[in-house]
Amino acid sequence: MKLRDKLDGIFTARDIYHDIKDLYQGKTGKLYSTGFAPIDDLIKLPKPSFTVITGSPNSGKSSFVFDMAVRMFQDHEFKWMVFSPEHSLAMSLKRVIEKDVEKPFDEKWVNRMSEQEMIDSLAKMQDSFFFVDKVGDTPDIDWILDRAQFIKDNYGLDGLIIDPYNEIEQMNATAREDMHISNLISKIKRFNRENECLTFMIAHPTKSIKNKETGNYEVNSAYDISGSANWNNKCDFCIIVNREFENERTEIRVTKVREISHGEIGSRYLKFNPKTMCYHGEDSIVFRKHD
């Protein structure tokens, strides 16, 4: 059957034949490890994809996301754009360097990285980490994605880190927040599709629920994120970071996987090691480079 007067946006199986054949033969749809062996069976990330990360305050959400980004830089040569206005540009770069060198940056630590280690790390990531901020103002999502497009076109780009959502200006001040969030996610996902990128978005919960047994505050799903159910409905993956202070470990809980071939719902545990400023598998608190 042929479409006589075909309009833009309509495709038949014949039009999609080569794409579906490539997909069947495994030529497309590569999945990327986050760099954490304990959670590899729960989640593998394709390009494009949109992952929302949430969790209780001070649970280590940002640190975990930066850990994933640096590991994917080391393992897959990923290039990243970072929008993290709650911290200065220098502080964001500091966190990336710590994850790369696996040593603390600040002088209070006995095993502080040397100045040469810092310089070597800076040189290595010069063309792989791009930090953006709108001086003196709060940007909207179009401003952020315009910068991401410039980086993609001129240097190459694999992933975006937006930390956190609530630092993005709402474009239409009269729109309901749920509609604003829906539009924002749609724009990011379209950028991801058109540019073969993935995005990590950190979003704070509307409230934290106290576990009666442990006394810890926990976030249980993307529906607990402030603003809209669209966080759960429109994301490809949701990761919840819950720190268990009494056990000195962090739960990494995957609560949403859109495609069954990309992972499954479940939890794994990591531990943060202040000697490396990185997360590690719970039973293996060692330098990753020596694994």
Sequence and secondary structure as in RCSB ss.txt:
>XXXX:A:sequence
MKLRDKLDGIFTARDIYHDIKDLYQGKTGKLYSTGFAPIDDLIKLPKPSFTVITGSPNSGKSSFVFDMAVRMFQD
HEFKWMVFSPEHSLAMSLKRVIEKDVEKPFDEKWVNRMSEQEMIDSLAKMQDSFFFVDKVGDTPDIDWILDRAQF
IKDNYGLDGLIIDPYNEIEQMNATAREDMHISNLISKIKRFNRENECLTFMIAHPTKSIKNKETGNYEVNSAYDI
SGSANWNNKCDFCIIVNREFENERTEIRVTKVREISHGEIGSRYLKFNPKTMCYHGEDSIVFRKHD
>XXXX:A:secstr
   TT  TT   TTTTHHHHHHHHTTSS  EE  S GGGTTTB EESSEEEEEEESTTS HHHHHHHHHHHHHHH
H   EEEE TTS HHHHHHHHHHHHHTS  STTSTT   HHHHHHHHHHHTTTEEE   TTS  BHHHHHHHHHH
HHHHT   EEEE  GGGSB SSTTS HHHHHHHHHHHHHHHHHHHT EEEEE  BS  EE TTT  EE  SGGGB
TT THHHHH SEEEEEEEETTTTEEEEEEEEESSGGGB SEEEEEEEETTTTEEEETT  S GGG 
